[in-house]
Amino acid sequence: MLHTPAHAAAYCLDPEFRAHAKKLSEDVEVLQGLYETLRRLSPDEEAAQRARQQWSDYQLGTGRFARSNTEMWNAARTMQPHVWWYEYCNGAPELRAIAMRVLSMPLSAGSIERAWSSFDFIHNRKRNRLTVARADALVSIFSNMKLVRRAAQQAAAGQHHDAIPWTWTVMEEDEELPEETAE
């Protein structure tokens, strides 16, 4: 049904679909996707367990997510989901951080198009012997340098447009790239 664990997590964590909570508890694929996302985006196993407990409170409407909090649930109908989590869910810090990260992921192919544009810039006629791994690494470096440059320019101008306080976690260890051999 849902193609990736991130899709399942976004469906579960979007307050617009909270009314479907009974159906969610019966859908094994969706719950597995949610739990996988909670595990991957949590810094450690203990934080993942706390996020699962907070998910239970969210799903059951207990604690911070009590159904009696009408202001919070009325705002869920009008606010963007990641903003709603930022504004109203301070009592569930682990789940809040994961929900904001998942629900603010781009839904368009624009980022893919930018990546292909970077690949076209990196892998051109002069550099057509690059291995796939080397080209990937160069595109990552190129993209990150553009992000750092833009952030530095915004900071110098006193502009801070990032409304979400990101917390970055390392997902996997970086692999060493093999040296290319000239033929």
Disulfide bonds with the S-S distance in Angstrom:
none
